[in-house]
Amino acid sequence: MQWIRAHTEMPVPAILFTCTDPTNPVGAAYMLMEKSPGHSLSKVWDTISETQKDELIVKVAQITVTLMKTCSFKQIGSIFSVDGAFSIGPMVPSFFPYVFRRDPGLGRGPWASEREYLGACATRELDWINSHQGELAAAWAKEDMGPGEIVAGYTELLHRLQVEIPRLEWLDRPYGGLGPFILYHPDFSLDNIIVREDDPTMITGIIDWECSYAAPLCTVTAVPEFIQECSDDWIGDPATPASNARLREIYVKACSNALPGVFEPAHKLGRKLRKLERVTQFVTTIAPLDIIQKEVAIIFDEV
């Protein structure tokens, strides 16, 4: 948040005080920041007019364009600040590793290319399976296979990823994962967009940046989650309502017009890359094995 305020005019609250010592009187790490005037867009999204939604989507697109134009880095990873100097370091978003993973030995980067990043994710998942089979047995109990079959299935899939990812020539194409890498807000949801109460088309704050990181261009060019067609960027989920298709078109057009020759190619190529990223990040925690196997087949067979 400090980096964004220093380099852009985006409406990000100022940080007033932070304390990361869990032994403080509060009993947890905490942060105090400015209050953004208004309320979350989620409170009014279902009641505002289509015209207002169109206007908001254009403004959200402008935020993405600002990030792409001004917030670029040479590595994939999280932003650190030491004595006021910013740098890219190991990845620390909450989904990396996912929820219950706290193994400090897992590879966290930073990485100089998306090939390195995806390969590290696949290796991390494989290492986790090999060392935590008992811990994962309960998570896999919902599937119609025994733990042994699950371990074998995931292991085979991950070995395939380790072999296939280095061979993906499209990761070396323009916008295919060689950088620059753009600051990405992976939780850019309705709850985290603050708008004025008297004018819901005016954005007064963007919050919840703790999972942000310097990401490949194709990751950044995904449409925002609240208008996303889930099947386009997620794994095994149904599509969102067709009414969002118009908003997605507005968003992509606004970004493409502001970044001609850059946004649209990265957005189109990004579908396969984003799916592959989802697979390598969440392979043992989110979707059933058979769904992940189908997604992997589609990714590699369509290339």
Secondary structure as a PSIPRED ss2 file (coil, helix, strand):
# PSIPRED VFORMAT (PSIPRED V4.0)

   1 M C   1.000  0.000  0.000
   2 Q H   0.000  1.000  0.000
   3 W H   0.000  1.000  0.000
   4 I H   0.000  1.000  0.000
   5 R H   0.000  1.000  0.000
   6 A H   0.000  1.000  0.000
   7 H H   0.000  1.000  0.000
   8 T C   1.000  0.000  0.000
   9 E C   1.000  0.000  0.000
  10 M C   1.000  0.000  0.000
  11 P C   1.000  0.000  0.000
  12 V C   1.000  0.000  0.000
  13 P C   1.000  0.000  0.000
  14 A C   1.000  0.000  0.000
  15 I E   0.000  0.000  1.000
  16 L E   0.000  0.000  1.000
  17 F E   0.000  0.000  1.000
  18 T E   0.000  0.000  1.000
  19 C E   0.000  0.000  1.000
  20 T C   1.000  0.000  0.000
  21 D C   1.000  0.000  0.000
  22 P C   1.000  0.000  0.000
  23 T C   1.000  0.000  0.000
  24 N C   1.000  0.000  0.000
  25 P C   1.000  0.000  0.000
  26 V C   1.000  0.000  0.000
  27 G C   1.000  0.000  0.000
  28 A C   1.000  0.000  0.000
  29 A C   1.000  0.000  0.000
  30 Y E   0.000  0.000  1.000
  31 M E   0.000  0.000  1.000
  32 L E   0.000  0.000  1.000
  33 M E   0.000  0.000  1.000
  34 E C   1.000  0.000  0.000
  35 K C   1.000  0.000  0.000
  36 S C   1.000  0.000  0.000
  37 P C   1.000  0.000  0.000
  38 G C   1.000  0.000  0.000
  39 H E   0.000  0.000  1.000
  40 S E   0.000  0.000  1.000
  41 L H   0.000  1.000  0.000
  42 S H   0.000  1.000  0.000
  43 K H   0.000  1.000  0.000
  44 V C   1.000  0.000  0.000
  45 W C   1.000  0.000  0.000
  46 D C   1.000  0.000  0.000
  47 T C   1.000  0.000  0.000
  48 I C   1.000  0.000  0.000
  49 S C   1.000  0.000  0.000
  50 E H   0.000  1.000  0.000
  51 T H   0.000  1.000  0.000
  52 Q H   0.000  1.000  0.000
  53 K H   0.000  1.000  0.000
  54 D H   0.000  1.000  0.000
  55 E H   0.000  1.000  0.000
  56 L H   0.000  1.000  0.000
  57 I H   0.000  1.000  0.000
  58 V H   0.000  1.000  0.000
  59 K H   0.000  1.000  0.000
  60 V H   0.000  1.000  0.000
  61 A H   0.000  1.000  0.000
  62 Q H   0.000  1.000  0.000
  63 I H   0.000  1.000  0.000
  64 T H   0.000  1.000  0.000
  65 V H   0.000  1.000  0.000
  66 T H   0.000  1.000  0.000
  67 L H   0.000  1.000  0.000
  68 M H   0.000  1.000  0.000
  69 K H   0.000  1.000  0.000
  70 T H   0.000  1.000  0.000
  71 C C   1.000  0.000  0.000
  72 S E   0.000  0.000  1.000
  73 F E   0.000  0.000  1.000
  74 K C   1.000  0.000  0.000
  75 Q C   1.000  0.000  0.000
  76 I E   0.000  0.000  1.000
  77 G E   0.000  0.000  1.000
  78 S E   0.000  0.000  1.000
  79 I E   0.000  0.000  1.000
  80 F E   0.000  0.000  1.000
  81 S E   0.000  0.000  1.000
  82 V E   0.000  0.000  1.000
  83 D C   1.000  0.000  0.000
  84 G C   1.000  0.000  0.000
  85 A E   0.000  0.000  1.000
  86 F E   0.000  0.000  1.000
  87 S E   0.000  0.000  1.000
  88 I E   0.000  0.000  1.000
  89 G E   0.000  0.000  1.000
  90 P C   1.000  0.000  0.000
  91 M C   1.000  0.000  0.000
  92 V C   1.000  0.000  0.000
  93 P C   1.000  0.000  0.000
  94 S C   1.000  0.000  0.000
  95 F E   0.000  0.000  1.000
  96 F C   1.000  0.000  0.000
  97 P C   1.000  0.000  0.000
  98 Y E   0.000  0.000  1.000
  99 V C   1.000  0.000  0.000
 100 F C   1.000  0.000  0.000
 101 R C   1.000  0.000  0.000
 102 R C   1.000  0.000  0.000
 103 D C   1.000  0.000  0.000
 104 P C   1.000  0.000  0.000
 105 G C   1.000  0.000  0.000
 106 L C   1.000  0.000  0.000
 107 G C   1.000  0.000  0.000
 108 R C   1.000  0.000  0.000
 109 G C   1.000  0.000  0.000
 110 P C   1.000  0.000  0.000
 111 W E   0.000  0.000  1.000
 112 A C   1.000  0.000  0.000
 113 S C   1.000  0.000  0.000
 114 E H   0.000  1.000  0.000
 115 R H   0.000  1.000  0.000
 116 E H   0.000  1.000  0.000
 117 Y H   0.000  1.000  0.000
 118 L H   0.000  1.000  0.000
 119 G H   0.000  1.000  0.000
 120 A H   0.000  1.000  0.000
 121 C H   0.000  1.000  0.000
 122 A H   0.000  1.000  0.000
 123 T H   0.000  1.000  0.000
 124 R H   0.000  1.000  0.000
 125 E H   0.000  1.000  0.000
 126 L H   0.000  1.000  0.000
 127 D H   0.000  1.000  0.000
 128 W H   0.000  1.000  0.000
 129 I H   0.000  1.000  0.000
 130 N H   0.000  1.000  0.000
 131 S H   0.000  1.000  0.000
 132 H C   1.000  0.000  0.000
 133 Q H   0.000  1.000  0.000
 134 G H   0.000  1.000  0.000
 135 E H   0.000  1.000  0.000
 136 L H   0.000  1.000  0.000
 137 A H   0.000  1.000  0.000
 138 A H   0.000  1.000  0.000
 139 A H   0.000  1.000  0.000
 140 W H   0.000  1.000  0.000
 141 A C   1.000  0.000  0.000
 142 K C   1.000  0.000  0.000
 143 E C   1.000  0.000  0.000
 144 D C   1.000  0.000  0.000
 145 M C   1.000  0.000  0.000
 146 G C   1.000  0.000  0.000
 147 P H   0.000  1.000  0.000
 148 G H   0.000  1.000  0.000
 149 E H   0.000  1.000  0.000
 150 I H   0.000  1.000  0.000
 151 V H   0.000  1.000  0.000
 152 A H   0.000  1.000  0.000
 153 G H   0.000  1.000  0.000
 154 Y H   0.000  1.000  0.000
 155 T H   0.000  1.000  0.000
 156 E H   0.000  1.000  0.000
 157 L H   0.000  1.000  0.000
 158 L H   0.000  1.000  0.000
 159 H H   0.000  1.000  0.000
 160 R H   0.000  1.000  0.000
 161 L H   0.000  1.000  0.000
 162 Q H   0.000  1.000  0.000
 163 V H   0.000  1.000  0.000
 164 E H   0.000  1.000  0.000
 165 I H   0.000  1.000  0.000
 166 P H   0.000  1.000  0.000
 167 R H   0.000  1.000  0.000
 168 L C   1.000  0.000  0.000
 169 E H   0.000  1.000  0.000
 170 W H   0.000  1.000  0.000
 171 L H   0.000  1.000  0.000
 172 D H   0.000  1.000  0.000
 173 R C   1.000  0.000  0.000
 174 P C   1.000  0.000  0.000
 175 Y C   1.000  0.000  0.000
 176 G C   1.000  0.000  0.000
 177 G C   1.000  0.000  0.000
 178 L C   1.000  0.000  0.000
 179 G C   1.000  0.000  0.000
 180 P C   1.000  0.000  0.000
 181 F E   0.000  0.000  1.000
 182 I E   0.000  0.000  1.000
 183 L E   0.000  0.000  1.000
 184 Y E   0.000  0.000  1.000
 185 H C   1.000  0.000  0.000
 186 P C   1.000  0.000  0.000
 187 D C   1.000  0.000  0.000
 188 F C   1.000  0.000  0.000
 189 S C   1.000  0.000  0.000
 190 L H   0.000  1.000  0.000
 191 D H   0.000  1.000  0.000
 192 N H   0.000  1.000  0.000
 193 I E   0.000  0.000  1.000
 194 I E   0.000  0.000  1.000
 195 V E   0.000  0.000  1.000
 196 R C   1.000  0.000  0.000
 197 E C   1.000  0.000  0.000
 198 D C   1.000  0.000  0.000
 199 D C   1.000  0.000  0.000
 200 P C   1.000  0.000  0.000
 201 T C   1.000  0.000  0.000
 202 M C   1.000  0.000  0.000
 203 I E   0.000  0.000  1.000
 204 T E   0.000  0.000  1.000
 205 G E   0.000  0.000  1.000
 206 I E   0.000  0.000  1.000
 207 I C   1.000  0.000  0.000
 208 D C   1.000  0.000  0.000
 209 W C   1.000  0.000  0.000
 210 E C   1.000  0.000  0.000
 211 C C   1.000  0.000  0.000
 212 S C   1.000  0.000  0.000
 213 Y E   0.000  0.000  1.000
 214 A E   0.000  0.000  1.000
 215 A E   0.000  0.000  1.000
 216 P C   1.000  0.000  0.000
 217 L H   0.000  1.000  0.000
 218 C H   0.000  1.000  0.000
 219 T H   0.000  1.000  0.000
 220 V H   0.000  1.000  0.000
 221 T C   1.000  0.000  0.000
 222 A C   1.000  0.000  0.000
 223 V C   1.000  0.000  0.000
 224 P C   1.000  0.000  0.000
 225 E H   0.000  1.000  0.000
 226 F H   0.000  1.000  0.000
 227 I H   0.000  1.000  0.000
 228 Q C   1.000  0.000  0.000
 229 E C   1.000  0.000  0.000
 230 C H   0.000  1.000  0.000
 231 S H   0.000  1.000  0.000
 232 D H   0.000  1.000  0.000
 233 D H   0.000  1.000  0.000
 234 W C   1.000  0.000  0.000
 235 I C   1.000  0.000  0.000
 236 G C   1.000  0.000  0.000
 237 D C   1.000  0.000  0.000
 238 P C   1.000  0.000  0.000
 239 A C   1.000  0.000  0.000
 240 T C   1.000  0.000  0.000
 241 P C   1.000  0.000  0.000
 242 A C   1.000  0.000  0.000
 243 S C   1.000  0.000  0.000
 244 N H   0.000  1.000  0.000
 245 A H   0.000  1.000  0.000
 246 R H   0.000  1.000  0.000
 247 L H   0.000  1.000  0.000
 248 R H   0.000  1.000  0.000
 249 E H   0.000  1.000  0.000
 250 I H   0.000  1.000  0.000
 251 Y H   0.000  1.000  0.000
 252 V H   0.000  1.000  0.000
 253 K H   0.000  1.000  0.000
 254 A H   0.000  1.000  0.000
 255 C H   0.000  1.000  0.000
 256 S H   0.000  1.000  0.000
 257 N H   0.000  1.000  0.000
 258 A H   0.000  1.000  0.000
 259 L C   1.000  0.000  0.000
 260 P C   1.000  0.000  0.000
 261 G C   1.000  0.000  0.000
 262 V C   1.000  0.000  0.000
 263 F H   0.000  1.000  0.000
 264 E H   0.000  1.000  0.000
 265 P H   0.000  1.000  0.000
 266 A H   0.000  1.000  0.000
 267 H H   0.000  1.000  0.000
 268 K H   0.000  1.000  0.000
 269 L H   0.000  1.000  0.000
 270 G H   0.000  1.000  0.000
 271 R H   0.000  1.000  0.000
 272 K H   0.000  1.000  0.000
 273 L H   0.000  1.000  0.000
 274 R H   0.000  1.000  0.000
 275 K H   0.000  1.000  0.000
 276 L H   0.000  1.000  0.000
 277 E H   0.000  1.000  0.000
 278 R H   0.000  1.000  0.000
 279 V H   0.000  1.000  0.000
 280 T H   0.000  1.000  0.000
 281 Q H   0.000  1.000  0.000
 282 F H   0.000  1.000  0.000
 283 V C   1.000  0.000  0.000
 284 T C   1.000  0.000  0.000
 285 T C   1.000  0.000  0.000
 286 I C   1.000  0.000  0.000
 287 A C   1.000  0.000  0.000
 288 P C   1.000  0.000  0.000
 289 L H   0.000  1.000  0.000
 290 D H   0.000  1.000  0.000
 291 I H   0.000  1.000  0.000
 292 I H   0.000  1.000  0.000
 293 Q H   0.000  1.000  0.000
 294 K H   0.000  1.000  0.000
 295 E H   0.000  1.000  0.000
 296 V H   0.000  1.000  0.000
 297 A H   0.000  1.000  0.000
 298 I H   0.000  1.000  0.000
 299 I H   0.000  1.000  0.000
 300 F H   0.000  1.000  0.000
 301 D H   0.000  1.000  0.000
 302 E H   0.000  1.000  0.000
 303 V C   1.000  0.000  0.000
